[in-house]
Amino acid sequence: MSTEARSAEVDPIQMKTEFADVNETRKNVRVEIPSDVVDAEIDRIARDYSKKARIPGFRPGKAPARVIKQRFKDQILHDVAHDLIPRAMDDALRERGVEPVDTPDVRDVNIEEGRPLTFTASFDTVPSFDPGDLTTISLQRPAVAIDEDAVNGALKRSVVTLLGWHALSVDPAASVLEAGRGLERWADPGALSSLERAYADYDLRDVARALWETVDLFDGLEGETARRLMLERALDVAELRERLAHIVRDPRPRATLWP
């Protein structure tokens, strides 16, 4: 991109603007861009066309600007408007300190070489409002109750996923199926043994025990799988244990961490 093109993109456009309030939120703006700015943009785009256009009787890139402007007049004027109008709208709104809620509706575009480019745009703004004294408002965070079954279920699903990753880390050709189907055929025997202990009988103490067995199994599976695949462990198991201890105490005499 040429220095001239970069300057045209960065420098604010010199123009005249007239804003009018249709109502509290609807605004109109009429914009007039001076002819010298328009002509400079026409010349720049015409030069770009000249580099690519094939005109009979002229070598590529050697056709006079007058010929290029005549032959590609409509396309050049379209490109000039397409370039100048959005930039002019951005500059006008920024200078006015106005932020529309949607893309302005542009109409009544007039553009010719040697004449100013004029157009009108309409847009909506966010209505002003007074939120009042916010210091009088107090917020309270509601207590969040974490159910043992929810924690247990989430851990069980994660353990089944980890069993598959663990099996693949041991044997990349292992026939692992989704959702733990047929895991007795492809999962590690030691992990399966621990998985049996991770399911509870129908009493509250054994539910707690099974939950902590699941945590141990998850910890062991994740650690060994991460080592085999040379990955970092994503879960802070120590923090998980600390949080879980606030929900349900570990009733086991000692942990049965696998493996």
C-alpha positions as CSV (number, residue, x, y, z in Angstrom):
1,M,0.0,0.0,0.0
2,S,1.3,3.4,-0.9
3,T,2.1,6.2,1.6
4,E,-0.7,8.2,0.0
5,A,-3.3,5.5,0.6
6,R,-2.2,5.0,4.2
7,S,-2.5,8.7,4.8
8,A,-6.0,8.8,3.3
9,E,-7.1,6.0,5.7
10,V,-5.6,7.6,8.8
11,D,-6.2,11.4,8.4
12,P,-9.6,12.7,9.2
13,I,-11.6,14.0,6.2
14,Q,-12.1,17.7,5.9
15,M,-15.9,18.2,5.5
16,K,-19.0,20.1,6.5
17,T,-21.7,18.4,8.7
18,E,-25.2,19.5,9.7
19,F,-26.8,17.4,12.4
20,A,-30.6,17.5,13.1
21,D,-32.7,15.8,15.8
22,V,-35.7,14.0,14.4
23,N,-36.7,13.0,17.9
24,E,-35.0,12.0,21.1
25,T,-33.2,9.1,19.6
26,R,-33.4,9.5,15.8
27,K,-30.8,11.8,14.2
28,N,-30.0,13.0,10.7
29,V,-26.7,14.3,9.4
30,R,-26.0,15.9,6.1
31,V,-22.4,15.7,5.0
32,E,-20.5,17.6,2.3
33,I,-16.9,16.5,1.3
34,P,-15.0,19.2,-0.6
35,S,-14.3,18.7,-4.3
36,D,-10.5,18.6,-3.8
37,V,-10.8,15.7,-1.5
38,V,-13.1,13.9,-3.9
39,D,-10.9,14.6,-6.9
40,A,-7.8,13.4,-5.1
41,E,-9.5,10.1,-4.3
42,I,-10.7,9.8,-7.9
43,D,-7.1,10.3,-9.1
44,R,-5.8,7.7,-6.6
45,I,-8.3,5.0,-7.7
46,A,-7.9,5.8,-11.4
47,R,-4.2,5.1,-11.0
48,D,-5.0,1.8,-9.5
49,Y,-7.3,1.0,-12.4
50,S,-4.6,2.1,-14.9
51,K,-2.1,-0.5,-13.5
52,K,-4.6,-3.4,-14.2
53,A,-6.7,-2.2,-17.1
54,R,-6.0,-3.3,-20.7
55,I,-7.0,-0.5,-23.0
56,P,-6.7,-1.1,-26.8
57,G,-3.9,1.1,-28.2
58,F,-2.0,1.4,-24.9
59,R,0.5,-0.8,-23.2
60,P,-0.6,-2.0,-19.7
61,G,-0.2,0.8,-17.2
62,K,0.4,3.4,-19.9
63,A,-3.2,4.6,-20.6
64,P,-3.7,8.3,-19.8
65,A,-5.7,9.1,-16.6
66,R,-8.3,10.9,-18.8
67,V,-9.0,7.7,-20.8
68,I,-9.2,5.6,-17.6
69,K,-11.6,8.0,-16.0
70,Q,-13.9,8.0,-19.0
71,R,-13.8,4.3,-19.6
72,F,-14.3,3.3,-15.9
73,K,-16.2,6.4,-14.7
74,D,-19.1,4.6,-12.9
75,Q,-16.9,2.0,-11.3
76,I,-14.4,4.7,-10.1
77,L,-17.1,6.9,-8.6
78,H,-18.7,3.9,-6.9
79,D,-15.3,3.0,-5.4
80,V,-14.7,6.6,-4.2
81,A,-18.1,6.8,-2.6
82,H,-17.6,3.4,-1.0
83,D,-14.3,4.6,0.5
84,L,-15.1,8.1,1.5
85,I,-18.7,7.8,2.9
86,P,-17.9,5.3,5.8
87,R,-14.8,7.2,6.7
88,A,-16.7,10.5,6.7
89,M,-19.5,9.0,8.9
90,D,-17.0,7.7,11.4
91,D,-15.2,11.0,11.6
92,A,-18.5,13.0,11.9
93,L,-19.9,10.8,14.6
94,R,-16.6,10.7,16.5
95,E,-16.3,14.5,16.4
96,R,-19.9,14.9,17.6
97,G,-19.5,12.3,20.3
98,V,-22.4,10.2,19.1
99,E,-22.5,6.4,19.0
100,P,-25.3,4.9,16.8
101,V,-26.9,1.7,17.9
102,D,-26.8,0.4,14.3
103,T,-25.2,1.2,10.9
104,P,-26.4,4.6,9.6
105,D,-28.9,4.6,6.7
106,V,-27.1,6.6,3.9
107,R,-29.2,8.1,1.1
108,D,-29.2,11.0,-1.5
109,V,-25.6,10.4,-2.5
110,N,-24.3,12.9,-5.1
111,I,-20.8,12.4,-6.5
112,E,-19.1,13.9,-9.6
113,E,-15.6,14.8,-10.5
114,G,-14.9,18.5,-9.7
115,R,-17.9,18.7,-7.3
116,P,-18.3,18.1,-3.6
117,L,-19.6,14.7,-2.5
118,T,-22.8,15.1,-0.5
119,F,-25.1,12.6,1.2
120,T,-27.5,12.3,4.1
121,A,-27.5,9.7,6.8
122,S,-30.0,8.7,9.5
123,F,-29.3,6.8,12.6
124,D,-30.6,5.9,16.1
125,T,-28.9,6.5,19.4
126,V,-29.4,5.2,22.9
127,P,-31.8,7.5,24.8
128,S,-30.3,9.2,27.8
129,F,-31.5,8.2,31.3
130,D,-30.7,8.9,34.9
131,P,-29.9,5.7,36.8
132,G,-30.3,7.5,40.1
133,D,-28.1,7.0,43.2
134,L,-26.6,3.6,42.8
135,T,-24.9,3.8,46.2
136,T,-28.3,3.0,47.9
137,I,-28.5,-0.4,46.1
138,S,-27.1,-3.4,47.9
139,L,-26.6,-6.8,46.4
140,Q,-26.4,-10.2,48.1
141,R,-24.9,-13.2,46.6
142,P,-27.3,-16.2,47.1
143,A,-26.0,-19.3,48.8
144,V,-25.1,-22.0,46.3
145,A,-25.9,-25.5,47.4
146,I,-23.8,-28.3,45.8
147,D,-25.6,-31.6,45.9
148,E,-23.5,-34.7,46.5
149,D,-25.2,-36.6,43.7
150,A,-24.3,-33.8,41.2
151,V,-20.6,-33.9,42.2
152,N,-20.6,-37.7,42.1
153,G,-22.3,-37.9,38.7
154,A,-20.0,-35.3,37.2
155,L,-16.9,-37.2,38.5
156,K,-18.2,-40.5,37.3
157,R,-18.7,-39.1,33.7
158,S,-15.2,-37.7,33.8
159,V,-13.7,-41.0,35.1
160,V,-15.3,-42.9,32.2
161,T,-13.8,-40.4,29.7
162,L,-10.4,-40.7,31.4
163,L,-10.6,-44.5,31.3
164,G,-10.8,-44.2,27.5
165,W,-7.8,-41.8,27.3
166,H,-5.8,-44.0,29.7
167,A,-6.5,-47.1,27.6
168,L,-5.3,-45.2,24.4
169,S,-2.2,-43.9,26.2
170,V,-1.3,-47.5,27.0
171,D,-2.3,-48.9,23.5
172,P,-3.1,-46.4,20.8
173,A,-4.9,-49.2,18.9
174,A,-7.2,-50.0,21.8
175,S,-10.9,-50.4,20.7
176,V,-12.2,-47.7,23.0
177,L,-16.0,-47.0,22.6
178,E,-17.9,-43.8,23.4
179,A,-19.7,-43.3,26.7
180,G,-17.8,-46.3,28.3
181,R,-19.5,-48.9,26.2
182,G,-17.8,-52.3,26.6
183,L,-15.2,-50.8,28.9
184,E,-14.7,-54.2,30.6
185,R,-13.0,-55.3,27.3
186,W,-10.6,-52.3,26.9
187,A,-10.2,-50.6,30.3
188,D,-7.2,-51.2,32.6
189,P,-8.1,-54.1,35.0
190,G,-6.7,-52.2,38.0
191,A,-8.8,-49.2,37.1
192,L,-11.9,-51.4,36.7
193,S,-11.3,-52.8,40.2
194,S,-11.2,-49.3,41.6
195,L,-14.2,-48.3,39.6
196,E,-16.2,-51.1,41.3
197,R,-15.4,-49.5,44.7
198,A,-16.5,-46.1,43.3
199,Y,-20.1,-47.2,43.3
200,A,-22.1,-47.2,46.5
201,D,-24.6,-49.4,48.2
202,Y,-27.8,-47.7,49.3
203,D,-26.8,-46.0,52.5
204,L,-25.5,-42.4,53.0
205,R,-22.1,-43.5,54.5
206,D,-21.4,-45.7,51.5
207,V,-22.4,-42.9,49.1
208,A,-19.8,-40.7,50.7
209,R,-17.2,-43.5,50.5
210,A,-18.0,-44.1,46.8
211,L,-17.7,-40.4,46.1
212,W,-14.2,-40.3,47.6
213,E,-13.2,-43.5,45.8
214,T,-14.2,-41.7,42.6
215,V,-12.0,-38.8,43.4
216,D,-9.1,-41.1,44.0
217,L,-9.7,-43.0,40.8
218,F,-9.9,-39.8,38.8
219,D,-6.7,-38.5,40.4
220,G,-4.8,-41.7,39.5
221,L,-6.2,-42.0,36.0
222,E,-5.5,-38.3,35.2
223,G,-2.0,-38.4,36.6
224,E,-0.9,-41.6,34.7
225,T,-2.6,-40.6,31.5
226,A,-1.0,-37.1,31.6
227,R,2.5,-38.7,32.2
228,R,2.1,-41.1,29.3
229,L,0.9,-38.4,26.9
230,M,3.3,-35.9,28.3
231,L,0.6,-33.4,29.1
232,E,0.1,-31.0,32.0
233,R,-2.6,-31.9,34.5
234,A,-5.5,-29.5,34.1
235,L,-7.2,-30.2,37.4
236,D,-6.0,-29.2,40.8
237,V,-7.0,-32.3,42.7
238,A,-5.8,-31.0,46.0
239,E,-8.2,-28.1,45.7
240,L,-11.0,-30.4,44.6
241,R,-10.4,-32.5,47.7
242,E,-10.5,-29.4,49.9
243,R,-13.7,-28.2,48.4
244,L,-15.3,-31.6,48.5
245,A,-14.4,-32.0,52.2
246,H,-16.7,-29.0,52.9
247,I,-19.6,-30.9,51.4
248,V,-19.1,-34.5,52.6
249,R,-16.4,-35.9,54.9
250,D,-14.3,-38.8,53.7
251,P,-15.5,-41.8,55.9
252,R,-12.7,-44.2,54.9
253,P,-10.0,-45.1,57.3
254,R,-7.5,-44.4,54.6
255,A,-7.5,-43.5,50.9
256,T,-7.4,-46.3,48.3
257,L,-5.7,-44.3,45.6
258,W,-5.3,-46.1,42.3
259,P,-2.9,-47.3,41.1
